[in-house]
Amino acid sequence: EVVVAAAAAVVVVVIVVVVVVVVVVVVVVVVVVIVVVVVVVVVVVAVVIVAAVVVVIIRIKVVVSVVVVVIVVVVEVVVVVIVALKKTIFNPEK
């Protein structure tokens, strides 16, 4: 009976150890999967943010270039008008 009890105790201990190991492995796998999912989500969000920033920068560059062109055109027109006024009003032909 002592041998049977000892064998039963060993079997119970082995079963408990196996169950604990399986539970630990499952928990580790779940944690790893969660970490991987979080990392993937963070990377995707970062890529989306970077892409959005790049698009905004490109749009800002386009807007800035348009504004620069408009300013240059306005300055040229003002210069032409000033030169014309200078020739006609401030320096009339005698």
C-alpha positions in Angstrom: 0.0 0.0 0.0 2.9 2.4 0.8 4.3 1.8 -2.7 1.0 2.4 -4.3 0.5 5.5 -2.3 3.9 6.7 -3.2 3.4 5.9 -6.9 0.0 7.7 -6.8 1.7 10.7 -5.2 4.4 10.7 -7.9 1.7 10.5 -10.6 -0.2 13.4 -9.0 3.0 15.5 -8.7 3.9 14.8 -12.3 0.4 15.7 -13.5 0.4 18.9 -11.5 3.9 19.8 -12.9 2.7 19.1 -16.5 -0.4 21.2 -16.0 1.6 24.1 -14.5 4.1 23.9 -17.3 1.3 23.8 -19.9 -0.4 26.8 -18.3 2.9 28.7 -18.1 3.6 28.0 -21.8 0.1 29.1 -22.8 0.4 32.3 -20.8 3.8 33.0 -22.3 2.4 32.4 -25.8 -0.6 34.6 -25.2 1.7 37.4 -23.8 4.0 37.1 -26.8 1.1 37.2 -29.2 -0.3 40.3 -27.4 3.1 42.0 -27.5 3.5 41.2 -31.2 0.0 42.5 -32.0 0.7 45.7 -30.0 4.0 46.2 -31.8 2.4 45.7 -35.2 -0.4 48.1 -34.3 2.2 50.7 -33.1 4.2 50.2 -36.3 1.1 50.6 -38.5 0.0 53.7 -36.6 3.5 55.2 -36.9 3.6 54.5 -40.6 0.2 56.0 -41.1 1.2 59.1 -39.1 4.5 59.4 -41.1 2.6 59.1 -44.3 0.1 61.7 -43.2 2.9 64.1 -42.2 4.6 63.5 -45.6 1.4 64.2 -47.4 0.8 67.4 -45.3 4.4 68.5 -46.0 4.0 67.9 -49.7 0.7 69.9 -49.7 2.4 72.6 -47.7 5.3 72.7 -50.2 2.7 73.0 -53.0 0.9 75.8 -51.2 4.2 77.5 -50.4 5.4 77.3 -54.0 2.0 78.7 -55.2 2.2 81.5 -52.7 5.8 82.2 -53.7 4.8 82.3 -57.4 1.9 84.7 -56.6 4.2 86.9 -54.5 6.7 87.0 -57.3 4.0 87.9 -59.9 2.6 90.6 -57.6 6.0 92.0 -57.0 6.7 92.0 -60.8 3.4 93.7 -61.5 4.1 96.3 -58.8 7.6 97.0 -60.2 6.2 97.4 -63.7 3.5 99.8 -62.4 6.0 101.8 -60.5 8.3 102.0 -63.5 5.4 103.1 -65.7 4.3 105.7 -63.1 7.9 106.9 -62.8 8.1 107.4 -66.6 4.7 109.1 -66.9 4.1 111.1 -63.7 7.4 111.7 -62.0 9.4 112.0 -65.2 7.2 113.5 -67.9 8.6 113.8 -71.3 9.4 117.4 -72.1 
